[in-house]
Amino acid sequence: MTSPLASARRIVIKVGSSLLIDQETGHPHAARFAALAADAAKLRAEGKSIVIVSSGAVALGRRALGLKTGKLRLEEKQAAAAAGQPKLMRAWDDALARHNAPVAQALLTFDDTERRRRWLNARSTMETLLERGAIPIVNENDTVATEEIRYGDNDRLAARVAQMLGADVLVLLSDIDGLYDADPRSNPGAQHIPEVRKLTPEIVAMAGGANASAGVGSGGMATKIDAARIALTAGCSTLITLGTNTTEDAGPISAHAGGTRGTWFLTDLSPETARRQWLAGALRPTGSVRVDAGAARALKSGKSLLAAGVTAIAGRFERGDAVDVIDLDGATIARGVSAYSSEDAAKLIGRKSDEFEAILGYRGRPAIIHVDDMVLVG
């Protein structure tokens, strides 16, 4: 099998606390940061966009604040995250600076990927960073997240980020080299599973419980299977491989490309096809936008919907809501996610994008619906 890494244009890499934090000192594990940075830089040099979802803030912060070992109270965990996040970013910045790779911090909460308006904002920011050649370092914003509204682990966060950015591959670095049919730590005869093409109940059952022996992490194989499920629905294949396969100048992704084991969860669905299926079938429109003949032709040729081609707005919707696009004959020709509320969109009817700021008081997006957020129907 040709590795999906070879053809991927966008890769999300998730690495947990147990791999990044030296268990003896409580400091960043410099050798692993360096190896992972080398991998990221190599992939970036091949023209791929790289996003790293990194745990470690709480583990670093609890040591800095002298917090006891064991389970922390919510306010202690939030304080540890606040103290540890700058240390985590410093470690990534130092490691990637050797490769002239700029880094950027992106702290997300549950609402940033689950509420469409905030999803649009987060995606736009991340896309801009990637366009400028930066490597975003993503973590859950544990300083403000509550137990009731949070991802709970960075495996799921990484999958949501991969989904949001249309990534081709999600890499989950673990303390084990993939999925086995039994726990290999307690069963020497456990068989490694190199490839999964369908998440059957039998496969899910193999994941077992969380890996309590990791010490500082919150996830285990079960959360990685959950993450793979999320990614697969978005047309993103997932690799689980051993995160400790490192040398001085290469990390676990290079090691896997060189032949070390891992488990691939493969999909035949592309991110583009998955996104279009989601737009066409999963979103319920809350309003509509009527367009003139010129705009209708432009949409059918693969262009974004500009305000200059809009003739009317119907219904009440907010930025991030789904709307139907209707032609002059009343036929629905497209469905998409609006970059503006119905109130603001109505003010922009027939206008050019360089007029938006004067009309709305803010610059806004150049298109009412971007082509990446729209699917043709009918």
N, C-alpha and C positions, 0 to 999 in steps of 0.2 A: 504494500500500500504506500502510495506517495503521501508524505505527511502533509496535512492541511496547512501546516506552518509555512510551507514553501510558497503557496499561492496566496496566502492571507495578505490583505492590504492593511488590516487593522487588527491589533492583538491587545487584549486586556490580560494582564498578569496579576494574579492575586498571591500575596505572600503573607503568612501569619506570624504572630508574635513568637511562637516557639522556634521559628527559623531565624528570626532577626535579632533576638535578644540573647546575649550570652548568659546562660543559666547560672554560671558561677559568679559573675561580676554584676549582672543586672544592667550592663552597658550594651550599646549596639554591637552586634557581632560584625566587626569591621571587614573580615574576610568574606563573609557572605554578602554584605552590602556591595563590596567591590565586585564579586563574581556576578551578582545579579545586574549590576550596572553595566558590566561588560557585555552581558547577554542583550540587555535593552539597547545599548549603543550599537551592537552588531546588527540587530534587527532594524534599527532606525537607519543605519547606513545602507541597508538594502531597500530603502524607500518605504518601509512600513511605518504606520502610525502606532505608537506604543502608549498605553495607559497602565499605570501600576496602582493597584489597590493594595494598600499597605496597612497592616495592623502594627501595634507596638507602642502607641502613645500611652495607654494606661499602664503598661508594664514599665515603661521608662519613668513615667510620672510618679508611680507609687514609691519607687526607690528614692526619687528626688525629694519627696515629701515625707519619707520615713513612715509610710503606711504599712501596717502589719500584713503578713502573708494571709492567704485565705480569701474568702468572699468579702468584697467591699460593699458598704452601704452605697446607695445611689449617689448621694452627695459626695462621698469619698471617690467614687469612680469618676464622677464628672470633674472633680478637682484634679485627680491624677491625669485625666485626659488633657486638661488645660495646661498642666505643667509639663507633660511629656510630649505633646505634639510639636513644640518648637525643636526639641531634641531629635525627634524622629525626622523632621524635615531637614535639619542640619546634617544628619547622617546621609540622607539621600542626596542632598545638594553636594556634599563633599565627594561622595562616590561618583556621581554623574558628571561633576565638574572636570574630572580627569579625561572625560571623553567629549568635552565642550558641548554637553547636552544641557540646555536650560531646563529647569524644573519649575513646576507651579503647584501650589497647594489647592486642593479642592475638597472641602469638608461638606458632606452631604447629609441630609436628614431623610427620614422615610418619605416625607411629603415631596421631596425634590424629584423622586422618580415615580411617585404614585399619583400626584396631582398634575394634570396635563399642563396647566399654566406654568408651574414651577419646573416641570420637566422640560418645557421649551426653553426656559431661561437657562437651566443647567446645561442642556445640550448645546445651546448657542455659545455659551462660555467655553465649554470643553472643545467644541469644534474650532473656535478661534484660536485657542491655545495650540491645538494640533496643527492648524494651518501655519502658525508661526514657528513650528518646529520644536515646540516644548513637549516635555513628558509630564503630563499631569500625575501627581501623586495624590490618590484619592483615599479618604478614610471617612468613616462615619463620624459625625460631629457629636461625639459622646459628651461633650461639655453641656449640650442643651438637650440631647435626646433623653426621653424617659423610658422606663421599662415597658410602658404600655404602647408607645409609638416609636419603634426602632426596628432595624433589620435583625438585630440579635447576633449576627456574625457577618464577617466580611466576605464569606463565600457567596451568600445571597446578594449582598451589595454589589460584588463584582459582576454577578450575572445580570443584575439590573442595569449596571453601567454598560455592559456589553450590549444589552438589548437597546438601551437608549442611543448608543453611538453606532449601531449597526455593525458591530465587530464581527469578523469572520471566525476568530478563534478566541476562546477563553482558556487560559492556563491556570490551573489551581495547583500551586506547589504545596506539597504535603510532607508529613514525616513518614510516609509510606509510598511505595512506587506504583500505586494504582489500586484497582479493585480486585479483591480475591473472593472466592466462593465461601470462605470462612476467615475468621480472624487469624492471620499468619503468626501473630505473636503468641497465641495460645494453641494453634494447630499447625504443626510443622508440615502437614500434608496438604495445606491449603493451596489451591490452584489459582495462579494469576490469570486475569481476564484482560487480554490486550485490546479488545475492541467490543463496543456495544452499539448496536444499530437501533435497538428499541428498548425503552425503559419498561420492561415487564415487571409484574409484582415479584417475580423471583429475583430479578436484579436488584430491585429496591430492598428486598429482604436481606440481601447480602451485606448491605451497608452497616447493619447493626446499630449500636448506640454511639454516642459521642465519644471521642478519644480523650478520656479523662487523664490519661498519663501525660498528655502534652504539657500540662502544668500551667501555662499562661494563655493558651488559646481558648476560644469558646466553641469552635466547631469540631467536626469529626467527619467520617465518611458519609454519614447520613445527610449532613448539610451540603456536602459536595454533590451528592446525588440530586438534592433539591435544586442546587445551583445549575447543574447540568440540564435539568428539566426546563428551567426558565430559559436558559441559553438556547436549547434546541428549538423551542417554540419560536425563537427569534431568528432561526436560520444560522445559528452560531455553534460550531462544533467545540467540544470541550476536552481538554487534556488534563488528567490528573497524573502527576509524576513526582518523584522524590526531590524535595527542595535542597537536600544536603549534598547532592552530586555537584561539587564545585572544585575548581582549581584556582590558581592565582589569577588567571586571565580568562576564565570561562565559567559559566554558571550552569544550572540544571537544564535550561532549554537547549544550550549547545550540547550538553551531555546526552540529552534525549535524541537530538538530531544525529549524534554519533553512535546511537545504538542502545542506550540504557532504556530500561522498561518504563512503561506508563500505560494508562488506560485511556483510549479515545472513545468518546461518546460522539458518534457521527450523525450528521443530518444531510439529507439530499436537498434540503430547502436552502436557498440562498437568503442572506439578510434582506435583499431587495424584494424577493418574492414574499417573504414572511411579513415585511412591513406593508406591502400592498394588500395582502390578505387581511391584515389587522385593520387597515384603513377602510377597506371595502365592507367587512363583515362585523367587526367587533365594536365599532364606534357608532353610537346613536346620534344622528344629527339633531341639533337644537335650534337650527335656523337655516336660512338659505341666502345665497348671493346670486343675483341675476346679472348676466354679462351680455355684452353686445356681440355681434357676429365676429368681429375681429379678435376679441378676446377668446371666444370659443375656438376659433381656428388655432390660435396660439397655444391654448391648453392641449389641444389634440396633437400638436407638433412637439409637445414636451416642454413647454414653457411654464413659468410661474404665473399666478394670477395677479396682475397689477391693478391698482385702483383706477387707472385711466380707462380700463375696459369694463368697470362695474357700473350698472345702471340702477340697481335697487338692492336694498337690504331688507330681509323679512325675518321676523322672530327676534328673540332676545338671547344673546349668547355672550360669553366671556372669552377673552384670549385663551387659547388652548382647547376650546370646544370644537366639536365636529360640526361642519356645515355642508349642505349640498350646494353645488354650483349648477345653476339653471340657465339654459339658453333663452333666446327671445321667443321660442315656441313653447316654453314651459317644460321642456324635457330636461331631466337631470343628466348632466354629462360628466360630472366629477363629484368626488367627495374629498374633503380635506380638513385639516386642523387650521383654524383661523389664527392669524398673528395679531388680530385686533378684536376688541369687543364690538358688539353690534352698534353701540353708541358711537364709538370712535370710527368704525368702518363707514358709517353713514356720512360722517363729516368728510370723508376722503373720496367719495364717489366722483369719478371723472378727473381726479387730481393726479399730478405727477409727484413722484417720491421726494423731489427737492422742495416741495411745498409742505410736507408733512409736519415738520417741526414748527413752522409758523402757525399752522392750523391747530395742532394738538398740544403744543407746549413741550413736546419731547420729540426726539429724532425718529424713533420707531424703526420698524423693518421696512425694506423697500417694497415687499410684496404683501398683498392681503393673505394669500396662501402660497407658500413656497412649493415648488415642484416636488421637493423631497417629502412634503407632508400631504401629498395629494395623490389620488388614484382615479383614473378615468373609469367610468361606469357606463352601462348601456351599450 
